Amino acid sequence: MTRRIFTACLGTETNSFSPIPTGISLFEGAMLVRGGRHGERPSLFAVPLVVWRERASALGWTVVEGLAAFATPAGVTTRVTYEALRDEIVADLRAAMPVDAVLLNLHGAMIADGYPDAEGDLLEKLRALVGPRVPIAVELDLHCHLSELKVASADVIVIYKEYPHVDVADRAHEVFDIASRMLLGGARPVMAMHDCAMLGVYPTTREPMIGIVAHMQALEKESGILSVSLAHGFPWGDTPEVGTRTLVVTDGDEALARRVAAELGEQVWAARFAMMPPFLSVDEAIDHVFAAEPAPGHPFVLADTADNTGIGAPGDSTFVLRRMLERGLGGVALSPLWDPIATAIAFDAGEGASLPMRVGGKMGPGSGDPLDVEARVMCLTPEAWQPFGGALAPLGRLAWLRIAGSDDEDAIDLVVNDYRVQSFHPECFRAAGIDPHERRVLVVKSTQHFFAGFAPIAREVLYLSAPGCGSMDMAALALGSVTRALWPKVAQPHAAPDRPA
């Protein structure tokens, strides 16, 4: 029997401390696609939509593709932008009806002006449109806010398991498997979640998260369990339901879902101290590099986690770079630093030019002060891309600037660009003309998505705790909308009374 499936995408990751408002231009610059026209280079957030189209087509089903919109993470989405995108998806679904199922790729951490749970609001409106009998299945980023409204409005939610997000396509197949079982095999999904009352960042490339992910996958092989997820949460989103939660989907067994969600949540709580990676100050990292014997071909990789555009930071902070210049650390390359003005000046000056330049520090206190340097334009790249999660992410125009030293061993090299994006892969250096193997230190503006690309070449990966919009001091985050007690702000949040709103 043929079926009619509606798909759509909406999302961004809202950092409430970012100085950059999320308006329509950020969606236009990242992904704003209608009618499934993703082209030859679909973005990462188009991957689930492509998977669902191919899976449905293989079954002879009809797929109607609604709006697909995703914005590079930044600050709160403007009301007019969110409402316009939401209403377009609602109108797309209304025009597509009747449908047998709705499959949505959402981020889950979008906050808009007047909508602390934007994707929950969207799901509620889509549910009201299709009614209670049409399945709604959703894929979420693991940095989502797993809210009561989202769970109440959807039949199935599946969340990425891996950070970095190398399993986006795998989770899309999981969503389709469960949705198709609902349509063809009579599966009756029931969801239950458990609040771990935690804030944190949990890379899945190290223990104990490797073991926790393996445990979730083992649970999914047990009878009656359809899916097991851990929503890490997005700590920089000032919204009432921020925090870490577990989610279990069973086939019609609510008691089983609640029990497994609670048991997994207790396991996560017990491992909370070890789940956060060790963070070093900038000076501690520099001391560590100075103390190490040379290891040609294997650079240290230093992650400037607080200035990661992937968590909404501007990507133009100068704190790390300034300290390296002050301490005379050579053999350093940083890529990319978002500075459209410096990039344009470098392109106007041309390769080989030497000139005074002011770089970085343009977006307020979280970016630090701008740096005034004497720069030599080493290489210009008019269009560049880097791999990420089975897709290609644009880098925009790149300009390689040498701002200290005269050769690769003692230089400090800076790659500026005009497209806000984090460092995903060594290609963000190679595309600018820099061989990443030939540097003592590579500085990447990323929290964890860099790991899959850089770990194979790294002598050692060091996570920095520097100033910025993405501070890793979870206890100090000013989350004024949150009334629940959360660790590490409160040592024992499960025993603490909620404070009044």
N, C-alpha and C positions, 0 to 999 in steps of 0.2 A: 504494500500500500504506500502510495506517495505521501510525503509530508511537506509542510510549508514552514520554513524556519526563518525567523527574523534575527539578525545580528546587528550589534552596534558597539561603539566604544566611547567612553568619556572618562577623562581623568587628568589629574596632575597631583603632585605631592606638595602640600601647602606647608611652608615654613612660616610660622606666625611671627618670626623675628627677622624675616627677610625684608629689606627695604624696597624690593622690586614688586610692584603690583602685577597680578596676573590678569592681563587683558586679552583681547582677541588676537593681538599681534603675536603673543607667545604661542598660541595654538597654531596660527598660520605659519610660524617659523618652524614648528616641530611636526605636527600632523593635523591636518584638517582636510579630510577626504570624504567625498560623497559617492555613493553608488559603487563602492568597492574598488575604485580606481587607484590602487596603491602603486602601480608602476613596477619597474624592474627592481627597485630598491625599497621594499616595504620596511617601515620602521619596526622596532621591536614590539611596539604596542599594536601593530597590525598583524603580527604573527598568529595570535589565536584566531583572528578573523579569517585568515587564509587557511588555517588548519580546518576550521569548521566548514568553510566553503568546499574544500576538497573532500572532507569526510562525507558531507551531505550529498555532494554530486556523485560520489561513488555508489551511494544508495539510491540514486535517482530522485532525490528530494529536491525541492525548489528552495533556493536561498534568496531572501530579500535583505540586502545590506543597507542599513541605515547609516547615519552620520558616524564617522570615526574621528574623534577629536582628542588630542593629547597635547599638553603644554609642558615645556621644560619646567621643572620645579622652581617655584619662586614664592612670593607672598600670597596673601589672600586674593582669591579670584573676585573680580568686580561683580556686583550683582547683575548688571546688564549683560555681561558676558555669560555668566553661568545660566541665567534664565533663558537667554537666546539659544544656547546649545542644548539645554534640557528640553525646551519646548520643540526644537527641531527634531530631536530623537522621538519625542512623544508623537509628533505629527507624522514622522516616518512610519512608526508602528501603526498608527491609526490607518494610514493609507495602505499598509500591507495586509491588514486584517481581512479575513480571518487567518490566524496562524496557529500552528500546532505547538510551537515552543519558541521561547525567546532566550537567546544566548548572548551574554554581555561580557565584554572585557572592560573592567573598571579598575582604577588604581585602588581606591578605598580610603585615601587620605586627603581628599579634596575638601577644602573649607572655602566657602564663598561668603561674601558680605550678606549677613542675614540667614545663612545656612551652615551651621556648624557641622552638619553631616550631609554634604551635598549629594553624594552618591546614594545615601539612604533616602533622601528626598526624591531623587530620580526613580529609584526602585519602587517607592511607594506609589508614585504616579503611574508607572508602567503596570504595576499590579492592579491598580484601580481600573485601568483601561482593559486589560485582558481578562480580568476576573480570577477566581480562585482555582479554576481547573487547568489553565494553560501553564505548563512548567516554565519557570524562570530559573535558568542556571547561569552562574556568575563565576568568572575567574578574577581573583584579586592579587595584587602585589602583597608580599608578606609584611610590608611596612604600612598596611592599612589600619584604619580604626575600625575594628570589628564591632559594630554597634548593634544594639537590640533591633533597631529599625531595619537594618540590612538583613539580619537573620529572619525577622518576621516577614519581610517582603519577598524573599527569594525561597525557592524550593531547595536549591543546591548552591553552596559556595565552596569553591576549591581555591586554595591559596598556594602560591609558590612555596616550595620547601627549601630552596637553595638561595644563599646570599654569598657570592654574587648570583644573579638570576640567570642561571644556565639551564633552567628547566621550564621556561615559559611555554614552549611547544608541548612538552610532556604533560603539563597541567591542562593545556587546552584539549589534548586528547582525552584526558581523564574527565573533563567536563562533558565532552561529547559522548563518551561511553556511558556516563550516568544518565544523561538526558535521553539518549537513544533507548536505554533500558526502560526508562519511564514510558516512552512512546510505544515500544515494541514488546517489552518483556514484563511490564507491570510492576517495576520497581516503585517503592513508596518511600522516598527519602525522608528522614527525620533528622533534624540538626539540633545539637546542644553545644553550648560553649561554656567555658570556665574562665573566670577573671583571675589572672595570676597577680594582679595588683603590682606590676613592675614596669619600670622604664629602663630601656637599654638598647644596645646595638650588639647583635649576636652573629658574627661571621660563622658560616657553616663549613668553613675550610679548616677548622681546628676543633679539638675536643673542648668541652663536652658536646658541642652541637653536632659533630659528626655522628656521635652515638645516638643523640636524640632524634635526628632525622632517620637514621637506620631503624630505630624503634618505631617511629611512626609508619614507616614502610612495612615493617613486620606486622603491625596491628592491622593494616589494610588487607592482609592476607587471611585474617581471621573471619570466620563465618558471621555474616550479618553486617559487617563493617564495609561501607562503600568508600569512605575517604577520611583521612585524618590530617589536620592542618595545625600549624602554629602561626598565629598572627603576631609577629614581633612588635607591631605598633610603630608609630612614628613620633618619637619623643618631642619633636619641635613643633608639633601641631597643638595649639592651645584650644582644645575642644574637650567637652566633658568626658567622652569615652576613650580618651587616649590611653594607651597601655597595652601590655602583652596579654593575649588570650589564646586558649586552645579551642579548637572546633572539631567536632566529630559528626560525621554523617553516617547513619545506619539505615538499613532497609526495614523501616517500619517499627524499630525497637527503640523507643525514646529512653527507657531505663538504661539500656546498654550504652546509648550515646552519652547520657549524662555521667555514667560511671567511668567510661573510658576518658572523657574530657577532663573529669576531675582528677583521675589518676595521673594522666599526662601532665596536667597543670601542677600537681604536687611534685612531679619529677623535675619540671622546669624550675619551680621555686627552689628546690633543694640545690640546684646547680647554678643559681643566679650569680654568685660571686665569680665563678670560673667562666661563665658565658661571655662576659665582657673581655675584649682583648686588652693586653697591657698597653698603656699609653705613656709615652715619654715626652718630657718637655723638649722644646727645640734645642736648648743647650745640652741636655742629656743625650739627644741623638747625635749632635755634632761631636761631643766628647767621645761617643762610642765609635764614630767613624774615624776620628783622629787616632784612637788607640789601636785600631785594627791594622794588621799587616796587609799590604797590597794583594789583591786577588784579581789580576787582569781578566777582563771579559765577564766579570760577575759583579755588577754594581749593587750597592745598597739602594733599596727602594724605600723612600720616606713618604708616607701618606699624610698630606695636609688635610686631615679629616674635617676640620672646622670650616674649610672654604670649598666644600664640595658642592658644585652646582646641582648635583643629583639630589641634595637634600634642601635645595632652595637658596644656598649661599650665592653671592654674586660671582665668585670665581676670580676676583681681582685683588685679593688680600696680599699684603707685602710683608707680613710679620716674619715668615720663614726666610724669605729671600733677603730681607734686610739683615737679619741676624747672621746669615752665612757670609754676606759681604763684610760685615763688621768683624767677623772672626777669621776671615781670610781662608775659608774652605774652598779649595779648587777642585776642578774635575767634576763640576756640578752642572746638571741641566734640569730645567723645570719646564714642563709643558702640560696643558696650555694655561696661560694667564689671559683672562678675558679683558681685552682693552682695544675696542674698535678704533679709538682715536690713534693710539700708537701704531696699530696695524696699518691704518690708512697712511700715516706719515711715512712709515717704512716703505710702503709700496710706492709712494711718490718719490722718495729719495733714491730708491733702486738698490740692487745688490752691490756691495762693495762700499757704499756710502758710510761715512762716520759722522755722527751728529749728536748733540745733546738731546736727550729725550726725558720726558716725565712719564713713568709707567705705573699702572696699578693704583690702588687706593682711591678709587673714584666714587664709591657707593656708600660712604659714610663710615662711622666709627668701627663697624665690624670688618671693614676692609683695611684698616690702618692708614697711615699717611702715604701719599704717593712717593715714589723714589725718583730722584733726579740722577740720571746716569749718562755717561758717555757711551753710546752704543754704536757698534759696527753692524751693519746689515749683512749677514752672512748668506742668507738664502731666503727666497720668497716663493711660496706655493699658492697659486691662485684658487685652488679647490682641493680639499683633502677630506678623507674619510678614515674611520677606524672601526674595526670589527667589534661587535658586542652582541652576545646572546643569540648568535645565528643570523644577525642582521648587520647592517652597516649604519654607523652614526656619523652625521656630518661634523666636520671640524671647521668649516668655513675657510677663510683665507688665513694662512700661517706666515709669520715672519720670524725667522731665527735671528735673534739679536745677541751679540757677544758684549756683555756689559762689564766684564772684568777679565784680566789675564790675556795671554796672547796665543796660547795653544790649548789643545784638548785637555792636557794634564792639569793645568793651573787655571783654566778659564771658568767663569760662571756664565752659562748660556741660558737665555730665556726665550721661550717660544710664546709670542703673543698671537691672539687670534680675534676674530670678530663674530664668533658664534659661541654662545654660552653652552659649554658642555664639559663634563668631567673627563678625566683620563681613564680610558677603558683598556688601552692596549699599547704596547711599545710603538705601534704605528703612529701614534701622536707625536713621537720624536722622529721616526724615520721619514714620515711625510714632510717634515720640515727640513730634512737634510742631515739630521743628527743620528749617528749610529749609537743606539743605546748601550751596546756592549762596550763602547770606548769611553764610558764615563765612570767615575768613581761613585757618584751619587746621582740618582734620578729622583726628582721631587714630583709627585703626582698629586693633583687636587682631586681626591676621591676618598671615600670611606672604606669601601670593600670591593666595588665592582672592578677595580683595577686588578684584583688579585689573580684571577684566572689567566690574564694575559701576561702579567709581569712576574709571577712566581717562578715560572720555568727559567727565567734568566737571572733572577735575583740571588745575590749572595745572602741577603737577609732582608726581610720586610720589617720596617719599623713604623708603628702607628704614632703619630704626633698628636699631642694635646696642645694646640695653639689657640690663640684668640680667634673669634669669628662668629658668624651667625649660626654655625652648627656645633656649638660648644659641647664637648663630651662630659661636662660636669652635670650629670643628670640631677643631682640633688639641688643644684642652683637654678634650674630652669624655671622661669617665672610663668607658671601655668595658672593664670587667674581664673579660667573657666572650669577648673577641675575641683570637684568637691570630695572625691574619693581619696583616701590615703594611698600613696604609692611609694614603693621602694625604689630608689634609696632615699627619697625625701623623708620617709618614715621607716624605721628599722623593722617594725612588725605591723605592716598595714592591715593585715587580716584581723588584728585585735584592736585596731584603732577606730574610733567613731568617725564617721564622715563629718566634715565641717559644713555648715550651712552655705547654701549658694549665695 
